[in-house]
Amino acid sequence: MITPNPYHDGDSPQFENAPFAGRREAFNRLYALLSSADRSHGMIITGRRRVGKTALLYNAAAAFQETIITVIRLSPADTTDETALLLALARALTHELIERGFTLSRLTQVDPPGDDVRVWFTDVFLPPMIGAARAQRKLVIALDDADHLLHAQTEGTLGADLFFYLDAVTRRFPSLYIMFTLSVDHEDDVFKFAPLVSAGDVLRLSVLAQDEVIWLLREPVREQYTLPDDSAQFAYDLTGGEPNLVQRFGYHLFERWRMFAQIETISTDMIRQTAPDVYLAAEFDFRDQWEQLKANERIVLSAISQMVYNDPQGRGDAAAVQRWLTESDTPLDLTGVRAAVRGLEFREIVQSTPDGIALTADLLHMWLREHARPNTLIKPPPRAAETQIGAARTPQQRSIPRRALLILAVLFVIVVILNIIAQAWVSSVPPVDDPLVQPTVPLVIPLDDLE
């Protein structure tokens, strides 16, 4: 019998059954939300793409056995209007209760939604659902990718009072709760979820800790092979605790073990041999991370990458990065470098250590070395204010880059050489009165010949 691979390789349908580690704080916050009667019934999980928001929802459903948690992965089709949204919620809740073996005989008597879908959802659909789940059990609607809700509100396809309505629904049915996952790009918009979600019920997911990575790579495969400490440390350094990279590492290690079934221990050499497979599988994610960065963040990140490559044991602070950039084609002042470093730390791409700034994942460093260097960066277009006539420019902006000066110098030399060649050619042409040269005689046609 073929042993199934417990990990996922980035394919989202596998998220539900993939092994899971960490997130104790998130579970504690969810437990506090479900246990308190004097607080709002909403919660938001934010984080970067691929940091594990969806996986958290699925594993919360497994961790809280006495709570019915139904995960709904929103799409644009679910937010074309409120009817589409509330029907998507109704279908997901119905499916979840049927899967759990609840009797929904009263649901067959529910009329379809009429002109007012809110009244139908609150007064017609939810009462038998809450009754079937029994009042003493909590029921959680987990809406994944709530960015679609905000976008639909901006477009006007969902009402601006949507979260006020959902808050009223949870107050009418105290056993009902609503969770959301939200991209970190929309963290400044969490206030729009009020009053359903309070400021204290917003949690941002980060990368996995070292012990969580080691557990995730060891425990699900304990019966197949062992992962010594040095190999586990190597894998952690390569992934930096990025959940999606850790899952992919586990997946490809398992496939390598399956190919060579006689292997009982994963050595550091095997980790090294597996790294290119993980790198290729995650290359799109690295590029996506890069494209999300601001122009100055790209400049600083590529500089840090090159500095680490030149001196793997060395570490530099923001001032060292600024000095390095001074010698490049993309100089930045110290304030700009520090702001870019803070942005990269927020995205968990770099971290500040007592020894200086360090990259969090060696696999990402491999991608940066290949694709992102300061001398190959495409500079961003000027801001609108800078393109206006008479717009003020800093001395740094007024200065001509060294590469431009070099191009101008080469062009000048070429012009001088062409001028010398032209003069030498002219001087070699004999004068007109030379007997060897026949003067040009214009062709004259008598007017009589044209008649």
N, C-alpha and C positions, 0 to 999 in steps of 0.2 A: 504494500500500500504506500502510495506517495504521500509524504508528509507535506502538508500545505505550508507555504511561506506565511508566517504570522504578520509580517510587516507589509507596508504599502510602498509603492515606488513613485508616489506622487499622484496616483489615480484617485480622484476624490470618492468614487463609489466604495473604495476600500476603507475609508476613514472610520466607518461605523464599527468595524471589527478589528482594527489594528490595535496593537498593544499601546498602553497609555501610561505615562509616568508624570509625577509631580502635580502641580496646580493645586496644592493644598490650600493656599490662600483663597483661591477662587471658590473651592468647595466650602470653605468656612464661611465665606461671604454669602453664598447661596443658602447655606444652612441657617445663618442668622436671619436672612430675609424670610425664609419659610417659617421660622419659629417666632417671629415678632408679629404681634397683632396691631401695633400702633405705628406702623410705617407704611409707606406706599408699596404697591405690589409689583413694581417694575425694577429691572436690573439691566445694565448694559456692560457687555464685555467688548473692550476695544483692543486693537493690536494691528500690527503690520500683516501684510499678506503672507500666508504660509506659516504664521506663528502658532497656529493650533486652535483658533477660535471654534471652528466647526467640530473638530475632534473633542473639544471640551464639552460641547453641548451633548454629543452622543454619549460620552462617558459619564456625564452628569445623570443622564437617564438610567445608566447602569448602576451608578453609585447610590442613588436615592431610590431604593426599591419600593418604598411606601409612597412615593410621589410619582404621579403619572406625568412624564415629560414627553411632549411630542415635538419633534424637530421639523421645522418647515424651512426649506431652503428657497428663499424668495427669488423670483426672477422678474424681469420687466413685465411679463404677461400677467403676473399676479397684482400689479399695481396700475393697470390701465384705468381702473375706477374702483370705488369702494365695494361694489358688488363683487368684482373679481377677487379683491383681497379677502373679504369676509367669507366668501364661498371657499376660498383656498384654506382658510382656517377651519371652516366647518368640515371639509373633506378630510383634512389631516387629523382632526380630533376624532372623527368617526372611525377612521382607519386604525388609529392607535387603540381605541377602546375595543374594537373588534379583535385586534391582534392579541389583546390581553384577556380575551374571553368574556368580556362584559356583555350582558344581555341588553340589547337596544331595541326591544319590541316597541317601546313608545315612540321611537324615532321614526317608525314607518308611518305614523300619523301626522308627522310634521309637514305642513304645507310649504311649497316653494316660496322663495322670497317674492314679495310684491314690489310696490313702488318705493317703499322705505326699507332698504336692506338693514339699516341699523336697528329698527324696531324688530324686524324678523330675527336677526341674530340674537338680540338681547331677550326678547319676550317669547319667541317661538322655539328657536334652536337650542339655546344654552340650558334652559331649565331641565329638559329630559337628560341632557348630557351630564349635568352636575348630579342629577338624581341617580343616574346609572353608575357614576363613579363613587357614589356615596359621599356624603358631606364631610366625613371625617378624613378623607384622602385629599391631598393637595393635587391640583391640576395645573401644570405649567405649559404655556405655549411658548416655544423657543423659536424666535424668528431670526434665521441666519441671513446675513447680508442686508441689514436694515438700511444700508445706503440707498437701496431702491425706494424705500419709503420717503426719505428726504428728497430724493430727486423727483419723485412723483408729486410731492407737495410743491416743489419749485415750479414744476411744469403745470400745476393746477389740476392734475387728474385725481389727486387725493385732497381732502379738505384740510385746511389749516388747523382745524380743531380736532384732528384725528386722535391725538394723544389725550386730549381732554375727554373724548368719548370713551377711549379704552380705559382711562382711569375710572370713569364712572361705572364701567362694566365690572371692573375688579372690586369696586366698593359694594356693588350690589351682590356680587358673588364672592364672599371672603375667601373661599378656597381656591380661587383662580389667580394665577400669577402670569406675568408676561416677561420673558427675557429677550434681549436683542444682542446680536453681534454687530459691530460697527468698525469700519476701517479707521485706522489711526488718522487718516487724512481728514476725517470728519469729527475729530475729538472736540473741535471748537463749536460743534453744533449740538452737543449733548443737551444743552439747555432747552432745545426744541422739544425734547421728550417729556418735559415737565407738563403737568404735575405727576404723570405716571411714574417717572423715575426721578429720585432725588439725587443731589450731588454726591451724597455718601454711598450711593449704590452704583457707582461707575468704577470698573476695575480694568486696568490695562495689563494685558499679558506680555510677558517678556520671554527671553530665551530660557531654556532649561538649565538648571544648575549642573555642576559636574557630577555630583552623586546621582542625579536623576538620569543623566545620559548613560552612566555606567549601568544603572539598574535596567534601563530600557534595552540596552544591548546585550545584557546577560540573562535576565530572568526568563523571558519568553522562549529562550533556546537552551535552557540549562540541560535538558535531556539530550540535546544533539552535540553540543560542543561547549568548551569553556573559553572565557575571555580573560586572560591574565591582566594584571594591573597596568603593565607597560603598554599593552595593546589597547586597553580601554582609554588610557591617557592620550595615546596617539590619535585615536578616533575622536576624542573630545576636542583636541587641538585642531583637527581638520574641520570639524563641524561648528565649533564655537557654541554648541548647545542649540543651534538652530533646529527646531523640531522636525522640519521637513527633511533636512539633510541627515539627521540622525535616523529617521525612518528609512530613508533611501540607503544609508550605510548598512543598517540591519538587513534590509532586503537583499542587497548585493552580496553581503557576507554569507547569508543563508544560501543563496543560489550557488556561490562558490563552494560552500561546504557540500551542497547536494551534488555538485559536479565531481568533487573529490571526497567521497564518503568516508575514506579512511582517515581523514583529518579529525582529530579530537580537540586540538587546541589551536586557537587563532593567534598566530604570531604577528609581530610587528611587520614582518615582510609581507604577510598576507593582507594586512591593513594597507600597506603601501601599494600592493598590486590591485586592491579594490578601489583605491581612491580615484583613478581615472574613470572608472565606470560611473561613480557617483558624480564626478565633475561633469561628465557629458550629459548625464540625466538632469542635472540642475543648472545647466548653462543658461537656459531660458530664464530661470529665476534670477540668476546673477545679472543678466542683462536688464531684466525688469527693475531690479533694485537700482541699477545704475541710471536708468532712464527716469526714475522718480526723483533723483537728486537735483538740487539747484546747481547752477553753473559754478559757483564758488565751492560748493561741496565736492563737485567732481574734481576741480583743480586741486583742492587740498587732499582729497582721498588718493588721487593718483600720485601726488608728491609723497605722501606717507608710504604708499606701496613701494615706490622706487627707493626711498630712504631705507626701508626695511630690507629690500632686496640687496642694496649695496652693503648694508651692515646688519645682518640678521640678529646679532646680539645687542645692537645699539637701540636706544630709545631717544626720541626727541620730543620736546615740548612745542607749544605753538610758536614760540620765538624761533626755534630751530627750523620749523617748517617754513616760516616766513623768510628766513635767510636763504633757505634752499630755493624758494620760489623766486627770489630776487635775481638769481642767475638763470632763470628760465624765461620763456616767452610769455608767461602768464603771471607776472608779479602781483602780489596782494599785500596790503598793509596788515599790521598785526591785528587790528580790530576785525578785519574781514576774515582772517585765518581763525581767530578764536570763535567767531560766530559760526563759521563752517564746521569747526570741530564739535561745537555744541549740537548742531544739527545731526552730525554723524553719530554722536553718542546717543541722541534721542532715537535714532533708527537702529541702534545697537550694532553698528558697523565697526566702530572703533570704541575703545575704552581708555580712560585715563588711569594710569598706574603710577606708583611712586617713582618708577624709572622713566616715565614719559608716556606718550601716546602709542597704543598698540592696536593692531587689527584683531578682531575677535575670532575670525575663522581663516585657517590656512587655505582652504579650498577657494574662498573668495579672493584671497591674495593671488592664487594661481590665475584666476580669471583676470584680475586687474593687471597683472604683469603682461598678459597677452593682449588685452584690449584697451587699457586705459593708462596712457602716459601723458604727462603734461605737454610734451612736444608734438603730440598727435591729436590734441583736443581741438574740436571745432568751436571757435568762440561764439557765444550767444549773440543774437542781433542786439543792437543798441536799444535802450529804452526809449519810449516815445519822447520823453522830456529831452533826451540827448540829441534827437534828430531835429529838434526845432531850431530855427535860425537864431543864432545868438545864445544858445543854451550854454550855461557855464560848464566848464570842464576842469577837472583837477590837473595838477602838473603831471601826475602819472598818466592820465588819459591823453595829455598833449604830447607826451614823449613818443618818439618813433621807435618801434621795436627793432632790436638788432637785426632780425631777419630781413625786415624791410630795407634797412640801410645796406645790408649785404647785397640784396637784389638790385638796388639802385646803383651800387658801385660796379657790379658786373655789367649792367646795362650801359653804364658810362664807358667802361673799357671796350665793350663791343662797338659802340658808336665811334670811338676814337680809331679803332682798328679799321673799321669800314671806311672812315674818312681818309686814312692813310692809303688804303688800297685804291680808293677812287682817284686820289691825287696822282698816284703812280701810274694809273691807267691813262689818265688825261695827258700826263707829260709824255707818254710813249706814243701818242698819236701825232704823225707828222703834220706840219702846217699846210695850209691850202695851196701855197705857191710852190710846193714841192713838185717837180716834174713827174714824179711817179703817181701823183694823185690827180685824178681827173675830176674837174669841178662838176658839180651836179647841174645839169641843164634842165630847166623846167619844160614840161611837155606843153606846147602851145598848139591848139587846134584852130585853124582859120575858121572864121565865122561862116565863110562860104561853104565849107564842107558840111556844116550842120543843116544846110538847107536841103 
